[in-house]
């Protein structure tokens, strides 16, 4: 009985005291933060963050879906395919140019690429002038981050035209910044690729474990593509000649060998997305392995694919 009275009294006191707390002060408690100097404390931290900058490239929405559904499937090169107009209707409306801004494929492409840009900016800001990071590691990591930022911006401009340039971590007041001009976007992309080329290794200098990381040839090739998009034919021709003459790349003697595991990251490879070698028996589960070969394999009993993005017959004539 005494214990019951004691606990009842304690509960009553607690209830009476709680309203007296300064609720405004409680809500104003700052969120926990960590400075860049504290987080980027050594080379390993910089390299771990760099892996995060690469990560969006291999996300399903980007590498295995929007690249072709907003790319080839909307062009004269290919059709949507699949099991009919209602099979991935989001792609069907894109190919017929009847989509609107609520199409999740458009939203996801915009969002995912800016995630990559934000991560690149955070890394660049965090290790620039940071003496915790060995200088050679810092130079290469920044070069890779700038290549990836250039790649993400290049992918955005291909899809959306002029975009807002984001070259630093934004404050809330900058979240609604307007688009830059298209010329400003291309100039920024060119700058990132040019600066990254200066500190990136050649592909032949990569170890087996490093395959898939950005190289001089990757940056030079995407800079060449940027020139082509702008119809800067002279600049594109000169740089393309440098890439060919570098001796880093060549054609596979047998074209069919491009599609086998043994030639993965082979002589024709300039910049390959590295997917995990995982067994994925479920229907598009969370594994980040490539499902493209299932989605785009012919839709018949022999091949068992889903038949998306078949080549337009007129394209091969």
C-alpha positions as CSV (number, residue, x, y, z in Angstrom):
1,X,0.0,0.0,0.0
2,X,2.8,2.4,0.9
3,X,4.6,1.6,-2.3
4,X,1.4,2.3,-4.3
5,X,1.0,5.7,-2.6
6,X,4.7,6.5,-3.3
7,X,4.5,5.8,-7.0
8,X,1.2,7.6,-7.4
9,X,2.7,10.7,-5.7
10,X,5.8,10.5,-7.9
11,X,3.8,10.3,-11.1
12,X,1.6,13.3,-10.0
13,X,4.8,15.4,-9.3
14,X,6.2,14.4,-12.7
15,X,3.0,15.4,-14.5
16,X,2.9,18.7,-12.6
17,X,6.5,19.5,-13.3
18,X,6.5,18.7,-17.1
19,X,4.5,21.7,-18.2
20,X,7.0,24.0,-16.5
21,X,9.7,23.0,-19.0
22,X,10.7,25.7,-21.5
23,X,9.3,24.1,-24.6
24,X,10.7,26.8,-26.9
25,X,14.2,26.2,-25.6
26,X,13.9,22.5,-26.1
27,X,12.8,22.9,-29.7
28,X,15.8,25.2,-30.4
29,X,18.3,22.6,-29.5
30,X,20.8,22.5,-32.4
31,X,21.2,19.4,-34.4
32,X,24.5,17.5,-33.9
33,X,27.1,18.5,-36.4
34,X,30.7,17.5,-37.3
35,X,33.2,19.8,-38.9
36,X,34.9,18.8,-42.2
37,X,38.3,18.9,-40.4
38,X,37.0,16.4,-37.9
39,X,35.4,14.0,-40.4
40,X,38.1,14.1,-43.0
41,X,40.8,13.2,-40.6
42,X,42.9,10.9,-42.8
43,X,43.3,9.5,-46.3
44,X,40.8,6.6,-45.6
45,X,38.0,9.1,-44.8
46,X,38.6,10.9,-48.1
47,X,38.5,7.7,-50.1
48,X,35.4,6.4,-48.3
49,X,33.6,9.7,-49.1
50,X,34.8,9.4,-52.7
51,X,33.0,6.0,-52.9
52,X,29.8,7.8,-52.0
53,X,30.3,10.2,-54.8
54,X,30.6,7.3,-57.3
55,X,27.6,5.5,-55.8
56,X,24.7,7.3,-57.6
57,X,26.1,6.2,-61.0
58,X,25.2,2.6,-60.2
59,X,21.7,3.3,-58.8
60,X,19.0,1.4,-60.6
61,X,17.1,4.5,-61.5
62,X,20.0,6.1,-63.3
63,X,22.3,3.5,-64.9
64,X,19.7,0.9,-65.7
65,X,16.5,2.9,-66.3
66,X,16.5,6.6,-67.0
67,X,19.7,6.5,-69.2
68,X,17.8,4.6,-71.9
69,X,14.2,5.4,-71.1
70,X,14.8,9.2,-71.4
71,X,17.6,8.5,-73.9
72,X,17.3,6.0,-76.7
73,X,13.7,5.1,-76.2
74,X,12.6,8.7,-76.9
75,X,14.8,8.9,-80.0
76,X,14.5,7.5,-83.5
77,X,17.0,4.8,-82.6
78,X,14.7,2.5,-80.5
79,X,11.1,1.8,-79.3
80,X,9.8,1.5,-75.8
81,X,9.1,-2.2,-76.2
82,X,8.0,-4.3,-73.2
83,X,4.6,-5.9,-72.9
84,X,2.5,-3.1,-74.4
85,X,1.8,0.6,-73.8
86,X,0.8,0.0,-70.2
87,X,4.0,-1.9,-69.4
88,X,6.0,0.9,-67.8
89,X,3.5,3.6,-68.8
90,X,5.9,6.2,-67.5
91,X,8.2,5.4,-70.4
92,X,5.4,5.3,-72.9
93,X,4.3,8.9,-72.2
94,X,8.0,10.0,-72.5
95,X,8.3,8.3,-75.9
96,X,5.1,10.0,-77.1
97,X,6.1,13.4,-75.6
98,X,3.0,13.5,-73.5
99,X,4.7,13.3,-70.1
100,X,4.5,16.0,-67.4
101,X,6.6,17.0,-64.5
102,X,4.9,14.5,-62.2
103,X,6.5,11.6,-64.1
104,X,8.6,9.8,-61.5
105,X,11.4,9.0,-64.0
106,X,12.0,12.7,-64.6
107,X,11.9,13.5,-60.9
108,X,14.3,10.6,-60.1
109,X,16.8,11.6,-62.7
110,X,16.9,15.2,-61.5
111,X,17.1,14.2,-57.8
112,X,19.7,11.4,-58.2
113,X,22.1,13.4,-60.3
114,X,22.0,16.3,-57.8
115,X,22.7,13.9,-55.0
116,X,25.9,13.0,-56.8
117,X,26.8,16.7,-57.3
118,X,26.1,17.5,-53.6
119,X,28.3,14.6,-52.5
120,X,31.1,15.8,-54.8
121,X,30.9,19.3,-53.5
122,X,31.0,18.1,-49.9
123,X,34.1,16.1,-50.6
124,X,35.9,18.9,-52.5
125,X,35.1,21.4,-49.8
126,X,36.1,19.0,-47.0
127,X,39.6,18.1,-48.3
128,X,40.7,21.2,-50.1
129,X,43.5,22.8,-48.0
130,X,43.1,19.9,-45.5
131,X,46.5,18.9,-44.2
132,X,45.0,15.7,-42.7
133,X,45.0,14.3,-46.2
134,X,48.3,13.4,-48.0
135,X,48.8,15.8,-50.9
136,X,48.9,13.2,-53.6
137,X,45.8,11.5,-52.3
138,X,44.1,14.9,-52.0
139,X,44.9,15.9,-55.6
140,X,43.6,12.6,-57.1
141,X,40.5,12.5,-55.0
142,X,39.6,16.1,-55.9
143,X,40.2,15.3,-59.5
144,X,37.9,12.2,-59.4
145,X,35.2,14.3,-57.6
146,X,35.4,17.0,-60.2
147,X,35.2,14.4,-63.0
148,X,32.1,12.9,-61.4
149,X,30.6,16.4,-60.8
150,X,31.2,17.1,-64.5
151,X,29.6,13.8,-65.5
152,X,26.5,14.4,-63.4
153,X,26.1,17.9,-64.8
154,X,26.7,16.6,-68.3
155,X,23.9,14.0,-67.8
156,X,21.6,16.7,-66.4
157,X,22.2,19.1,-69.3
158,X,21.6,16.3,-71.9
159,X,18.2,15.8,-70.3
160,X,17.0,19.2,-69.1
161,X,19.1,21.8,-71.0
162,X,20.1,24.7,-68.8
163,X,20.1,23.9,-65.1
164,X,21.1,25.6,-61.9
165,X,24.8,25.2,-61.4
166,X,25.6,24.0,-57.9
167,X,29.3,24.3,-57.1
168,X,29.2,24.4,-53.3
169,X,27.0,23.2,-50.3
170,X,23.9,25.3,-50.6
171,X,22.3,27.3,-47.8
172,X,18.5,27.1,-47.5
173,X,18.2,30.5,-49.1
174,X,19.8,29.1,-52.3
175,X,17.5,26.1,-52.7
176,X,15.4,28.0,-55.3
177,X,18.2,29.4,-57.3
178,X,17.3,30.0,-61.0
179,X,18.8,28.1,-63.9
180,X,22.1,29.3,-65.3
181,X,22.4,29.9,-69.0
182,X,23.2,27.0,-71.2
183,X,26.6,28.5,-72.1
184,X,27.4,28.9,-68.4
185,X,26.5,25.2,-67.8
186,X,28.7,24.0,-70.6
187,X,31.6,26.2,-69.4
188,X,31.3,24.8,-65.9
189,X,31.2,21.2,-67.2
190,X,34.3,21.9,-69.5
191,X,36.2,23.4,-66.5
192,X,35.5,20.3,-64.3
193,X,36.7,17.9,-67.0
194,X,39.8,19.9,-67.9
195,X,40.8,20.3,-64.2
196,X,40.3,16.7,-63.5
197,X,42.4,15.6,-66.5
198,X,45.5,17.2,-64.9
199,X,45.6,14.9,-61.9
200,X,44.0,11.7,-63.1
201,X,46.1,8.6,-64.1
202,X,46.0,6.9,-67.4
203,X,43.9,3.7,-67.5
204,X,47.1,1.6,-68.0
205,X,48.3,2.9,-64.6
206,X,45.3,1.5,-62.7
207,X,45.7,-1.6,-60.6
208,X,43.0,-4.3,-61.0
209,X,41.4,-3.2,-57.8
210,X,41.1,0.4,-59.1
211,X,39.3,-0.5,-62.4
212,X,36.2,1.7,-62.8
213,X,37.8,4.8,-61.2
214,X,38.0,7.9,-63.3
215,X,41.0,8.3,-65.6
216,X,42.6,10.9,-67.9
217,X,40.9,9.1,-70.8
218,X,37.5,9.2,-69.2
219,X,37.7,12.9,-68.5
220,X,39.1,13.6,-72.0
221,X,36.4,11.5,-73.6
222,X,33.5,13.3,-71.8
223,X,35.1,16.6,-72.5
224,X,35.1,15.6,-76.2
225,X,31.4,14.7,-76.0
226,X,30.7,18.0,-74.4
227,X,32.4,19.7,-77.3
228,X,30.3,17.7,-79.8
229,X,27.1,18.7,-78.0
230,X,28.1,22.3,-78.5
231,X,29.2,21.7,-82.1
232,X,32.8,22.7,-81.3
233,X,34.1,20.4,-84.0
234,X,37.7,21.6,-84.0
235,X,38.2,21.2,-80.3
236,X,36.4,17.8,-80.4
237,X,38.6,16.6,-83.2
238,X,41.9,17.6,-81.7
239,X,41.1,16.0,-78.3
240,X,39.7,12.9,-79.8
241,X,42.9,12.5,-81.8
242,X,44.9,12.8,-78.6
243,X,42.8,10.0,-77.0
244,X,43.3,7.7,-80.0
245,X,47.0,8.4,-80.1
246,X,47.4,7.8,-76.4
247,X,47.5,4.1,-77.0
248,X,45.2,3.5,-74.1
249,X,42.3,2.1,-76.1
250,X,41.6,0.0,-79.2
251,X,38.9,-2.1,-80.8
252,X,38.2,-5.7,-79.8
253,X,39.3,-7.9,-82.7
254,X,36.0,-9.8,-82.3
255,X,32.9,-7.6,-81.8
256,X,31.0,-10.3,-80.0
257,X,33.7,-10.3,-77.3
258,X,32.4,-6.9,-76.1
259,X,29.5,-8.8,-74.4
260,X,31.4,-11.4,-72.3
261,X,32.7,-11.3,-68.8
262,X,36.3,-11.9,-69.9
263,X,36.5,-8.5,-71.6
264,X,35.0,-6.6,-68.8
265,X,36.9,-3.3,-68.5
266,X,38.7,-4.3,-71.7
267,X,40.6,-2.5,-74.4
268,X,37.5,-0.6,-75.6
269,X,36.4,0.4,-72.1
270,X,36.8,4.1,-71.4
271,X,34.5,4.5,-68.3
272,X,32.5,1.5,-67.1
273,X,30.1,1.4,-64.2
274,X,31.1,-1.4,-61.9
275,X,28.2,-3.6,-60.8
276,X,28.5,-6.2,-58.1
277,X,28.5,-9.8,-59.4
278,X,25.4,-10.8,-57.4
279,X,22.7,-13.5,-57.9
280,X,19.4,-11.7,-58.3
281,X,16.6,-14.3,-58.8
282,X,13.9,-12.0,-57.5
283,X,12.0,-9.5,-59.7
284,X,14.3,-6.4,-59.6
285,X,15.3,-6.7,-56.0
286,X,17.6,-4.3,-54.1
287,X,20.8,-5.7,-55.5
288,X,22.8,-3.2,-57.5
289,X,23.7,-5.7,-60.2
290,X,22.7,-5.0,-63.8
291,X,19.2,-5.9,-64.8
292,X,19.6,-4.4,-68.2
293,X,20.2,-7.7,-69.9
294,X,16.9,-9.0,-68.5
295,X,14.9,-5.8,-69.4
296,X,16.3,-5.6,-72.9
297,X,16.6,-9.3,-73.8
298,X,14.0,-10.4,-76.4
299,X,10.6,-11.2,-75.1
300,X,10.2,-14.8,-76.1
301,X,10.3,-18.3,-74.6
302,X,13.8,-18.9,-75.6
303,X,15.4,-15.7,-74.2
304,X,12.9,-15.0,-71.4
305,X,13.6,-11.2,-71.4
306,X,11.1,-8.3,-71.1
307,X,11.7,-6.9,-74.5
308,X,12.3,-3.2,-73.6
309,X,14.1,-0.8,-75.9
310,X,14.1,-2.9,-79.2
311,X,16.1,-1.2,-82.0
312,X,13.9,0.6,-84.5
313,X,14.1,-1.5,-87.7
314,X,14.6,1.6,-89.8
315,X,17.7,2.5,-87.8
316,X,19.6,-0.6,-89.0
317,X,18.8,-0.4,-92.6
